[in-house]
Amino acid sequence: MNIPRLVIAAPSSGSGKTTVATGLMAAFAARGLAVSGHKVGPDYIDPGFHTLATGRPGRNLDAYMCGPELIAPLFAHGARGCGLAVVEGVMGLYDGASGLGELASTAHVAKLLRAPVVLVVDASSQSRSVAALVHGFASWDAEVRIGGVILNKVGSDRHEALLREALEESGVPVLGVLRRAEGVSVPSRHLGLVPVAERGAEAVAAVAAMAGQVAAGCDLEGLLALARSAPALPDAGWSAGEAVGGAFGGAVPLPIPKLSASFEQGRPHSSRNRGSAPDPAPQTPEGLDMAEARRPIVAVAGGAAFTFSYAENTELLAAAGADVVTFDPLRDEALPLGTRGVVIGGGFPEVYAPELSANEALRKAVAELALSGAPVAAECAGLLYLARSLDGLPMCGVLDAEARMTKRLTLGYRDAVALSDNVLAPAGARLRGHEFHRTVIEPGAGDEPAWGMHRPERRVEGFVRGNVHASYLHTHWAASPGTAARFVARCRG
């Protein structure tokens, strides 16, 4: 599979990777090119900007959570049929999982994809030193090919001339020069950038500004030529259908390996919100045959408060035989008609706690569904939503726990083991995940904890209560496709 591709990296965070990567995606898409956006690491927010820029789902490439062997297949799945793929890096080029060398770094992913790297350098406080910096990054690892540099935050024509003169000696071509621009700034808060779903027209305008700045300041033809110089990859894209072991009707609870690889291509299945009262009983809607009616409806939380999700998780639910329907806990007063299971991912419930609390009808519907024994899976924000309260405001009350905001950031990869049989994993299943929050929940674990953490420290975390599974741990189900198959099987009853 020959997909033209670029990895956008930087010496450190804050250099302008998101501006350049998103701007390139939007600028090439405006030219009529089919563009696929990808993000190294577990970040949920940047892929939202990529989706807005390309019109395609933003995808994550996380070599820690999914394993190195899944990076190329997941990339090929997301980029299939595209004329260009742009991969935005994470942190500095060579920064990986703490204490594990290059694992999950931008450089590691670039090598796995055999992709040329474009280094974005914040040149605001340097001139000739930029050459030493670029030379150091280009020569550090012979397997990493830095094909060009984009100079960001350049102050003047004279500043640009000094930078270009210095870089002539480095052998790395300058493929773009960007000046400071107010229109491309993206607001931040306690967990990073404000997600696209919360900004509406402002996000559209910001992406358009990024595209305009990048198109004006970068050599788009040179960047495209560099992308096309990437060698072919094995024609083996990831497949949600193959990962769960067959088409609808054939899904069974599968053991969850620590890491797994799958191939071929899968397609998402979704439908519109059918909003009405929850009904956990099987139904045969008029006009559907019995085989189609057997697909249990799995309601997945969305909207501005719940923006953190991986596209592959939903694709796996559909491939395992579910009819995936989104609902917005900020607006919808009922779960989708016929809901047999609920998935509530991450996001910012603390920002919207008053609105979530005010939607008493939906809170009661979620609590009643959980009490009925229907499967409910909640990650991070979902955990807070299921608690008795968040910052003193009533939530769903599924869990006997109180949640609140703090000033302390909890962040990092985790190695975990399932401590009991539950809707997501059999007891003893090991997987890798990620934590990212500024909240605490008390108690931190129920009488039956969800996970035993053994990296970076040993502790128990989360709640298992009947068919409810709630935890701070974010997981990528492509690494453990049995998660989706198991959940859907429980929804069928």
KASUL-V73965 format. One record per pair of residues at least 4 apart in sequence whose C-alpha atoms are under 7 Angstrom apart, sorted by the first residue. I is the first residue (numbers start at 1). J is the second residue. Records with the same first field share a line. If there is no record, write none. Layout:
BEGIN
I=J  J
END
This chain:
BEGIN
1=232  233  234  235
2=231  232  233
3=83  84  232
4=83  84  85  227  228  230
5=84  85  86  115  227  228  230
6=85  86  87  115  116  117  118  227
7=86  87  88  89  110  115  116  117  118
8=17  21  87  88  89  117  118  119
9=17  88  89  92  93  106  117  118  119  120
10=15  17  92  93  119  120  121
11=92  93  121
12=91  92
13=91  92
15=120  121  122
16=20  120  152
17=21  88  120
18=22  88
19=23  210
20=24  214
21=25  86  88
22=26  49  50  53  207  210
23=27  207  210  211  214
24=28  211  214
25=29  35  37  53  54  86
26=30  53  54  211
27=31  211  215
28=32  33
29=33  34  35  54
33=83
34=82  83  84
35=54  82  83  84  85
36=54  56  78  79  82  84  85  86
37=50  58  59  85  86  87
38=47  58  59  60  61  86  87  88
39=47  59  60  61  87  88  89
40=60  61  62  87  88  89  90  106
41=60  61  62  90  104
42=60  62
44=308  309
45=193  195
46=50
47=51  58  59
48=52  58  195  196
49=53  196
50=54  58
51=55  56  57  58
53=207
57=311
59=78  311
61=71
62=66  104
63=67  68  71  103  104
64=103  104
65=432  433  476  479
66=70  259  476  478  479
67=259
69=261
70=74  261
71=75  112
72=76  112  113
73=77  236  237  238  263
74=78  237  238
75=79
76=80  237
77=237  238  265
79=85
89=106
90=106
91=95
93=105  106  107
94=102  105  106  107
95=102  105
96=100  101  102  103  104  105
97=101  103  104  105
102=108
103=108
104=108  109
105=109
106=110
107=111  144
108=112
109=113
110=114  115
111=115  143  144
114=230  231
115=230
116=145  146  147  227  230
117=145  146  147
118=146  147  148  149
119=146  148  149  150
120=149  150  151  152
121=150  151  152
122=151  152  153
123=151  152  153  154
124=153  154  155
126=130
127=162  163
128=162  163  166
129=133
130=134  163
131=135  166  167  170
132=136
133=137
134=138
135=139  170
136=140
138=146
147=172  226
148=172  173  174  175
149=172  173  174  175  176
150=174  175  176  177
151=176  177  178
152=177  178  179
153=178  179  180
154=159  160  177  178  179  180
155=159  179
156=160
157=161
158=162
159=163
160=164
161=165
162=166
163=167
164=168
167=172
175=218  219  222  223
176=217  218  219
177=217  218
178=217
183=206  209
184=206  209  210
186=193
187=193  194
188=192  193  194
189=193  194
194=198
195=199
196=200  203
197=303  304
198=304
199=203
200=204
201=205
202=206
203=207
204=208
205=209
206=210
207=211
208=212
209=213
210=214
211=215
212=216
213=217
214=218
215=220
219=223
220=224
221=225
222=226
223=227
224=228
225=229
236=263  264
237=263  264  265
238=262  263  264  265  266
239=243  262  263  264  265  266
240=244  265  266  315  316  319
241=245  246  247  266  319
242=246  262
243=262  481
244=251  319  320  481  482  485
245=251
246=250  251
247=319  320
248=319  320  321
249=321
251=320  485
252=485  486  489
253=482  485  486  489
254=482  485  486
255=426  482
256=425  429  480  482  483
257=429  430  480
258=430  431
259=479  480
260=479  480
267=315
268=314  315  318
269=315  318  324
270=323  324  325
271=324  325
272=325  326
273=325  326  327  336
274=336  337
275=334  335  336  337
276=334  335  336  337
277=334  335  336  337
278=334  335  336  337  338  339  365
279=337  338  339
280=338  339  340
281=338
283=293  338
284=288  290  293
288=292  293
289=293
290=294
295=321  322  323
296=322  323  340  491  492
297=322  323  324  325  338  339  340  341
298=322  323  324  325  339  340  341  342
299=324  325  326  327  336  339  341  342  343
300=324  325  326  327  342  343  344
301=306  326  327  328  329  343  344  345
302=306  307  326  327  328
303=307  328
305=347  348  349  352
306=345  346  347  348
307=346  347
308=345  346  347
309=345  346
310=476
311=315
312=316  477  478
313=317  476  477  478
314=318
315=319
316=320  481  484
317=321  322  484  485  488
318=322  323  324
320=484  485  488
321=488
322=488
327=332  335
328=332
329=356  362
330=355  356  359
332=362
333=359  361  362
334=361  362  365
335=339  362  365
340=374  491
341=374  375  376  491
342=375  376  377
343=376  377  378
344=377  378  379  382
345=378  379  380  381  382
346=379  380  381  382
347=381
348=352  381
349=353  381
352=356
353=357  390  393
354=358  393
355=359
357=393  394  395
359=363
360=364
361=365
362=366
363=367  395  396
364=368  396
365=369
366=370  396
367=371  396  397  398
368=372
369=373  374
370=374  375  376  468
373=466  467
374=467  491
375=423  467  468  490  491
376=467  468  469
377=468  469  470
378=382  383  469  470  471
379=383  470  471  472  473  474
380=384  471  472  473  474
381=385
382=386
383=387  470  471  472
384=390  403
385=395  396
386=395  396  397  398  399
387=395  396  397  398  399  400  401  402  403
388=394  395  396  397  398  399  400  401  402
389=393  394  395  402  403
390=394  395  402  403  404
391=403  404  405
401=441  442  443
402=441  442
403=439  440  441  442
404=439  440  441
405=438  439  440
406=438  439  440
407=438
408=438
409=437  438
410=435  436  437  438
411=435  436  437
412=434  435  436
413=433  434  435
414=432  433  434  453  455  456
415=431  432  433  453  454  455
416=430  431  432  451  452  453  454
417=428  429  430  431  451  452  453
418=425  426  427  428  429  430  450  451  452
419=427  428  449  450  451  452
420=426  427
421=425  426  427
422=426  464  467
423=467  469  486  487  490
424=483  486  487
425=429  483
432=475
433=473  474  475
434=473  474  475
435=472  473  474
444=461  462
445=449  460  461  462  463
446=462  463
448=463  464
449=460  461  462  463  464
450=461  462  463  464  469  471
451=460  461  462
452=459  460  461
453=457  458  459  460
454=458  459
461=471
462=470  471  472
463=469  470  471
464=468  469  470
465=469
477=481  483
481=485
482=486
483=487
484=488
485=489
486=490
487=491
488=492
489=493
END
